Amino acid sequence: MGRFFVSVQPGHEDALFREIRNFWPQMIDLDGQPTKQPVAEPLKTAGGLQLEVPDHMGYQINFFSKLAGRVLLRLTSFEARYFDQLERNLEKVDLAKVLDLDFLKKQLNVKVEHHKSRLNNEKNILEAVQNVFSKKGIKISAEASQTLYIRIEKDKVTISLDTTGEHLHRRGYSTFRGEAPLRETLAGYMIFKLFETIGSEAAVQIFDPFAGSGTLLFEAMSAHRPNLERDYSWLHFKTAPKLFKSPTWKKNYRGYSTVPAVSGFAVDKDEKSIASIQKNTEDFKRTFQFEKIPLTSELADSANIDLKPFKNADQLLWIVTNPPYGMRLADDGAKKILEKLAEDADGLLVIHPEKWKFSIKNLTQKSTEVFNNQGLKLTLSVFTKNQ
């Protein structure tokens, strides 16, 4: 059993555990079959969850989670108020059990965090770490492909090894991005909220009238599919199961993955945005193994779009969007467009400034969340059809 810490945007910890429970049955055991093990209850802290699960299960969270930022493997923890205590305990950490240090050219990236601790000088902490590692022939280098995290909280030191590599919001498809792009993990949370509202099996057409580079729609298309094409750090661990070193291991997931009944329609009046969506589509199909995806995009002003022709009895029609704000917080033009469009929709899920108050015929506000994004205080609101 391993101890894993899965980071997430503060406030989304409960949603992360619900997401993990949802995709847990799609993860595979060492026999290549879907797991029959139940997921353990986590220890919740601000900004993440700590779970005790078999190593091969903890590693796979990287494949499936759309909300998580990083998955860390806890190696050890100890008390240290002085540098000599820190160094003595670091000497006991046997990195060679997990890492092939010769393959890494005896280099390791080290990142330090400290909070309310006597050991509170990052430069001095790194010097202490280097003192210990140099005896083992290991050099600290920001260019190293594996990263060790050292967190000191109130004199308790936690040593963790990164299993993720590049941050999980980098899915591999957003090569082309517009101005002020929506981070994929936040977009993933919006899509998670959508499926919690309508049900994971619901057939839905998603319309984004301010699509940008298409992040929300791509997240919807890949909501229940693992991202198997990235080069995760743990795949190079000594402890990576042989199953995942086989050239055919990815096939084990193909029959178990589910595809949501989702189609998408993207509109933006910026020509570069529509071009970005079309270019990202090809990367997206390669990343998530789609031959084609039901996504159309159009260069148009959303103020002139009529949603009535898009409605049909077989699909729900939802507007899911992150409209323009920021420097234009005082401009409520996008709000007025959304109020008009939403009259013909089954629901609206939108990020918006707190001051925007929506009045939409036939829709009622179901939930609202206030959060900070890049220094802006914003609201995530969900509106559903009146019953």
N, C-alpha and C positions, 0 to 999 in steps of 0.2 A: 504493500500500500504506500502511496505517496501523498504528500501534502501539497496541494496546489492552491495558488492564489490567483483568482481571475479578476482582473481590474475592469471597472466600468465607470461611466460617468456618474458622479455622486447623485444619488436620488433614484438611480435605476437598478439598485441592487436586487430588489424583489422581482422586478421584471426579468433580470438576468437569470435568476433561479427558475422562474417559470419557463423561460426560453430553454434552459438546459434540460428541464424535465420533458419538454416537448420533443427535443431532438435526441434525447438519450437513447430511445429504442432504435434509432437509425445507426448508432455507433456499433462497431464490430468488436467481438472478442478475439482472442488469439487463434481461434479455429476458423476465423473468417466469416462467422455467422453473426447475425444481429445479437447484441447482448441481451441476456436475461437477468442481469444483475440490476437491482434497484439503485437509483441515485441516492447518495447519502445526504442527509440534511446538512447544510453548510453553516459555517460560522460567519455571520454578516458583520462587516465593518464598513465604515464610510469609504466608498470608492471601490468596493469589491467584495468577493466571497472567498472564503477558504474552505476547500473540500478535501476530504480524505477518501481517495479512490485509487484503484489500481493504476499504475503508471500509464499503461497503454490507453486507458480511458481518459485520464487527465490530458494526455497529449492530444487526443482527438477533438477536444473542445475547440482547439484552433481551427479545425476544419469547418465546424458548424455554426459557431456563434457569430451573429451579426451585431451583437451589442457590445461584446467584450473588446477591450483594447489590447490586452496582453495576458498571457498565461505564464505564471512563474512557478517553478518547482522549488519548494522550500527544502533547503539542505540541512540547516541547523539554526538554532537560536540560543543565545546565552546573554548573561548580564555582563556589562563592562562599563565601569565608570572611569577607568584610566587606560592609557594607551598600552601599557604592558599587559593588562588583562585582555584587551582587544587582540594583541599580537599572539599571545599564548593560545587563545581559542581559535584564531584563524589558522594556526599551525596544525590543528587537528582536522581541518577540513580537507578531505581527500578528493580533490577534483578529478583525479585520474580514474576514479570509479565510474564517472559519468562521461568524461571528455577524453578524446584522444589528443593529448597535448602535443605529441610529436606532429600529428597532422595539422594542428593549429599553429605550428612553428613556435610553440611555447609562448604564444601571445594570447592575452585575454583582455577584453574591454571591461572596465569596472565603473559602475555608477553608484553614487553615494547620495543618500537622503538622511537628514537628521532633523529631529524635532524634540524640543524640550529635553535635551540631553547634555551632560557635561562634555561629551565628545561632540563639539559643535563647529569645528573648523574643517571644512571639506578638504583643503589642501593637506592639512596634517593627517587626516584620516587616510587619504590616499597614499601618503608617504609611509604610514604604518603598514598599509596593505602591501605596498611595494617591498618594504623591508622583509616581510614574510615570504612573499612570492619569489623574490630574487634568490632566496635560499633553495627554492625548488626549480630554479632556472626559468621562471615565468616572468614575462615582461608585460606591464600594463600598456595597452595600445588601443586608441580609439578606432583603429582600423581593423581590429580583430573581429572575426566572424561570430564569436560567442561572447555573451555578456553576463557578468555576475553583478547582481544587485545587492547592495549593503544598505539596509535601512536601520537607523538607530532611533528608537522611540522611547523616551524616558529611561535611558540607559539600557534598554533591551535591544540587543543586536540581532537582526534576522538576516540570514544569508540565503539568497535565492538565485537560481539559474534561470535565465530566460529561455523558454521553450518556443517562443514565437518568431523572433527575428524582427523583420520590418513590422511596424505597428499594424494591427489587424484591420484598421480602416482602409489600408491600402489593399484593395481586393485584387488588383491586377488588370482592371478594365478601364480605369479613368485616366487614360493617357492624355486626353485633351480635356481641359477644364476651363471654365469661364471665370469671370470675376466673382469674388466672394462665394466660392463653391460650398455646398452643404457637405459636411463631413459624412462619410458613408455610415459610420456607427450611429449618428443621429438620424440619418435617413432610415437606417435599419430599424431604429426604435419606432419611428413613425409607422413603418409598415407592420411592425409587430403589434402596435396599438390597433391598426386597421383590422388585422386578422383576429385579434382578441375581441373586437367589436362585432364583426360580421360572421366569425367562425372560420376555421382554417380550411374548410372544404368548400366554402362559398365561391361561386363563379362571379368574378368582378371585373369590370372594365374601369381602369384608373385613368383619369384625365388630369394632366398637370398643365395648367395654363401659363405657368411661368417656369418652363422646364429647365432652363439653363443647359447644363451638359447631360441631363437625363438621369441624374443619380437616383432620384426617388423611384423612377420606373424600373431602372436596372435592379434596384434592391428588391422591388416587388417580384420581378421575374425570377430572382435567385433565392427567394425567401426560405425555401425548404431544401436547398441544394448545398452540399458541402463544397468548399473551395479546396480542391485537391492539387491545384497546379502550382501553388507557391512553394518556395524552398524554405520550409520552416526549420528553425534551429534544431529542434529535437530530432529531426530525421538524421542528423549527423552525430547524435549521442551514441556512446557505446551501449547504452541501455535501450536504444530503439529496438523494439521487437523485430525478429527476423522477417515476420510477416510483411512489415513495411519496407523491407529492403528488397523484396521480390519485384521484378519488373511488371508484374501483373496485378499488384495489390489493389490498384484503383478500381479494378473491375468488381471487386467485392462489394462496392457501394452502389454500383449502377442499378442493380435490381431492387435496392431498398430505398433509394431516394424517391421522394415524391415531388411532383411539379404542381404548384398551385394553378388553379384555373383562372389565370390572369391574362388580360390583354391591356395594352396601354396606348394612350394617345398623347403625344407631346406637342405643345405649341410654344413658340417663342418668337418675338419680333426681331430678335437679333440674329442675323444671318450666320455669325460665327458659332452661336450656340447650336443651331440646327446642324451645322457641319460637324461640330464636336460630337453630337449624339450619333450621327451616322458613322463617324470614325470609331467611336467607342463601342458601337454595336459589334463590330468585327472582333475586337479584343474580348468583349463580353462573351460572345459565342464560343470562342476558344477556351476562355477561362472556365466556364461552367458547362462546356460540352453540349451546346445547343446547335442543332443544324440550322434552325431559324427560330426567331422569337416573334410573337404577335405584338410588335411595337411599331407604330407609325408616328412620324414627326412631320410638322408642317410649319413653314415660315409664315406667321400670321400674327395679327394683333388680337389678343384674347378678348378684347372689348367687342370684337366683331364676330365672335364664335357663337353659334347656336347649337346647344347640346341636344335639342329634341330629336334630331335624326340619329343620334347615337344610342338612344334608349331602346332596349328590347326586353322581352319577358324572360329571357334565359340568363341574363346577367344583371347584377347590381351595377349602378353607375356611381362612382365615387370620385370626388375631386380631392386630390392629395397634393399639397403644394407648399412651397416655401417662397412666398412672394417677395418682391423688392422691399427692403427697408434699410436700416443703417443710417446713412446720411440723409435718407429721405423719409425718416420716421414721421415727419409731419405731413407727408403726402399720403392721403388715404385713397388715392385713385385705385390702387390694387384692391382695397377693401370693397369698394363699390362694384368693381368688376366681379369679384367673388360672390357678393350678395346676389347679383343678377344671375350669374351662372348656376349657383347652388339651388335656385328655384326649380331647376329641372333635374337635380341630382338626388340620389338616395342618401347621400351623406357628404360631409365636408370634414377633412382633417387638415389643419393648417397651423403653421407657425406664424405668429404675428406680434407686433408691439402690444404691450399691455393696454395702451390707450384705445386700441381699436375695439369697438363694441359692435358686434354683428347683429343685424336684424334680417332674418331670412324666412321667407314664407315657406311653410311646410317642413321646416327643419327646427329641431330643438337642441340646445346645447346639452350634451351628455356628460362631458368632463372637461376639465381645464387644469393645466399644470404650468406653473411659473418657473422659469429657469434662466440661467445666464449662459450666453453663447458669445464668446469672443468679446466680452465686456458689455454686451447689450442684454438688458433684462427683457425677456421675451415670454410669450405664452404659447403653449400648445393646446389647441382647442379641438374637440370632436363634436360634430353636430350630426344628428341622425334624423331620419324621417319621422314625422309625427305618427303615432300609433292611433 
